């Protein structure tokens, strides 16, 4: 039986807009986001997860599940969850717009036609995104980003890695 290892790469990338262009070889798996003025300037205080990054890693390890279809086909992947936090630290919107299959079991995929493989890869990318959405939705309120004394709406990125091992 496979033991599941889910790693959360935790770089909180703060930018000036909410949308990013997709690379040609990456699967777009979330809904489109509209451009928004949710960037930061250099003097701003960044948002933090309650308890800091160690607490965020603990939360993700506890709550993030490895999709069963991914285990069945020996698939690993990554998804970048883009999260819009409000001025008071609440999660307003979540996007999964960069889902990548990083590894798959060639023996299990080899019996499928090319078309079936492409359909399955898209479904697996969607499953990683759905799990990212489910997990982010369970998160508590963050300590908000600040500009001076007031809270500020901001976009953060939480990269998630789904990895199974024997």
Helices and strands as residue ranges (DSSP letters): E 3-7, H 53-63, H 68-73, E 76-85, E 91-103, H 106-110, H 114-137, E 145-147, E 150-152, E 154-165
